[in-house]
Amino acid sequence: AVVSTQSTGETELAGFMGDVNHVKVSAESQFNARFILGYSATLSVRGGVVHELGDNPRTWITDKFFCGGPGSVRGFYEDGIGRPLGGTMHWGAGFSLTRKLPFSPHI
Protein backbone atom coordinates (compact mmCIF):
# COMPACT_ATOMS: atom_id res chain seq x y z
CA ALA A 1 0.00 0.00 0.00
CA VAL A 2 1.14 3.53 -0.78
CA VAL A 3 0.46 5.88 2.15
CA SER A 4 0.54 9.67 2.28
CA THR A 5 -0.41 12.22 4.94
CA GLN A 6 -1.22 15.90 4.94
CA SER A 7 -1.68 18.09 8.02
CA THR A 8 -2.43 21.76 8.52
CA GLY A 9 -2.83 23.94 11.58
CA GLU A 10 -3.77 27.52 12.23
CA THR A 11 -3.57 29.77 15.28
CA GLU A 12 -5.19 33.20 15.54
CA LEU A 13 -4.69 35.61 18.41
CA ALA A 14 -7.11 38.55 18.60
CA GLY A 15 -7.13 41.37 21.10
CA PHE A 16 -4.39 43.86 20.41
CA MET A 17 -6.10 47.27 20.20
CA GLY A 18 -9.43 45.59 19.40
CA ASP A 19 -12.80 44.95 21.00
CA VAL A 20 -12.44 41.14 21.23
CA ASN A 21 -9.88 39.01 23.05
CA HIS A 22 -9.50 35.39 22.08
CA VAL A 23 -7.19 32.71 20.74
CA LYS A 24 -8.50 30.44 17.98
CA VAL A 25 -6.73 27.17 17.17
CA SER A 26 -7.72 24.71 14.45
CA ALA A 27 -6.06 21.68 12.88
CA GLU A 28 -6.79 19.14 10.16
CA SER A 29 -5.08 15.92 9.11
CA GLN A 30 -5.71 13.56 6.23
CA PHE A 31 -4.30 10.07 5.72
CA ASN A 32 -4.49 8.45 2.28
CA ALA A 33 -3.68 4.89 1.26
CA ARG A 34 -3.75 3.21 -2.14
CA PHE A 35 -4.29 -0.55 -2.22
CA ILE A 36 -4.34 -3.30 -4.83
CA LEU A 37 -7.20 -3.67 -7.31
CA GLY A 38 -7.62 0.12 -7.55
CA TYR A 39 -8.92 0.69 -4.02
CA SER A 40 -8.09 3.90 -2.16
CA ALA A 41 -8.96 4.89 1.40
CA THR A 42 -8.98 8.31 3.06
CA LEU A 43 -9.29 9.11 6.76
CA SER A 44 -9.62 12.74 7.79
CA VAL A 45 -9.93 14.40 11.19
CA ARG A 46 -10.36 18.06 12.10
CA GLY A 47 -11.05 20.15 15.14
CA GLY A 48 -10.76 23.57 16.67
CA VAL A 49 -11.50 25.74 19.65
CA VAL A 50 -11.97 29.46 20.37
CA HIS A 51 -10.92 30.43 23.89
CA GLU A 52 -11.97 33.86 25.11
CA LEU A 53 -9.34 35.86 27.02
CA GLY A 54 -9.27 38.86 29.31
CA ASP A 55 -11.78 40.68 31.49
CA ASN A 56 -14.24 41.28 28.65
CA PRO A 57 -14.70 37.87 26.99
CA ARG A 58 -16.47 38.43 23.68
CA THR A 59 -16.29 36.55 20.40
CA TRP A 60 -17.94 37.80 17.22
CA ILE A 61 -19.99 35.46 15.05
CA THR A 62 -17.39 35.76 12.28
CA ASP A 63 -14.78 34.21 14.59
CA LYS A 64 -16.86 31.11 15.39
CA PHE A 65 -16.97 27.69 13.70
CA PHE A 66 -19.71 26.45 11.36
CA CYS A 67 -20.24 22.99 9.86
CA GLY A 68 -21.84 21.82 6.65
CA GLY A 69 -21.00 21.69 2.97
CA PRO A 70 -18.67 19.60 0.82
CA GLY A 71 -15.62 20.33 2.99
CA SER A 72 -17.15 19.03 6.23
CA VAL A 73 -20.54 17.28 5.96
CA ARG A 74 -21.69 16.45 2.45
CA GLY A 75 -25.36 16.76 1.63
CA PHE A 76 -25.88 19.95 3.64
CA TYR A 77 -25.61 23.57 2.66
CA GLU A 78 -22.35 25.37 3.44
CA ASP A 79 -22.43 26.26 7.16
CA GLY A 80 -25.92 24.73 7.36
CA ILE A 81 -25.51 22.46 10.42
CA GLY A 82 -25.51 23.33 14.08
CA ARG A 83 -26.28 26.46 15.96
CA PRO A 84 -27.27 29.39 13.74
CA LEU A 85 -24.85 31.64 15.65
CA GLY A 86 -21.90 29.26 15.35
CA GLY A 87 -19.92 27.46 18.01
CA THR A 88 -16.71 27.97 19.95
CA MET A 89 -15.44 24.43 19.32
CA HIS A 90 -15.84 21.74 16.70
CA TRP A 91 -14.50 18.38 15.64
CA GLY A 92 -15.17 16.02 12.81
CA ALA A 93 -13.92 12.84 11.20
CA GLY A 94 -14.54 11.11 7.92
CA PHE A 95 -13.64 7.91 6.13
CA SER A 96 -14.07 7.04 2.49
CA LEU A 97 -13.23 3.98 0.43
CA THR A 98 -13.21 4.31 -3.36
CA ARG A 99 -12.41 2.05 -6.29
CA LYS A 100 -11.86 2.55 -9.97
CA LEU A 101 -14.61 1.26 -12.22
CA PRO A 102 -13.48 -2.17 -13.44
CA PHE A 103 -14.55 -1.52 -17.05
CA SER A 104 -12.94 1.96 -17.26
CA PRO A 105 -9.16 1.59 -16.85
CA HIS A 106 -8.49 5.20 -18.00
CA ILE A 107 -10.38 6.89 -15.16
Phi, psi and omega in degrees: 000141175263126184240139174221154178227154177214129180226143176223152177215154182213136176232133181231129178243118181244144175146343181286112179062027181238184181257005175232151178225109178201164170239134182237124182235132176217150181213153179213139177226147179222133179241127182239143177219137176248129183246181178288165180063021175082011179278143174224142178234145178226131174239127180230143177225146179210157178190166179188163180211144172247121179246120181283140183241163170082185182281337181242075183290116180211134177231128178284157181299329181289346178265356185269171182263145176226147180240155178124150179106176186295338180275346181229299179230106182294151179092357178238155176297155176304127181058031185261008180241145174096198183292137181295341179259012177082176181227162181265358171208155179204159172207158179196157178213151179211152177221136176221145177233122182234161179213145174294150175292132185295333182264005180233080184290347183270355181268000000 
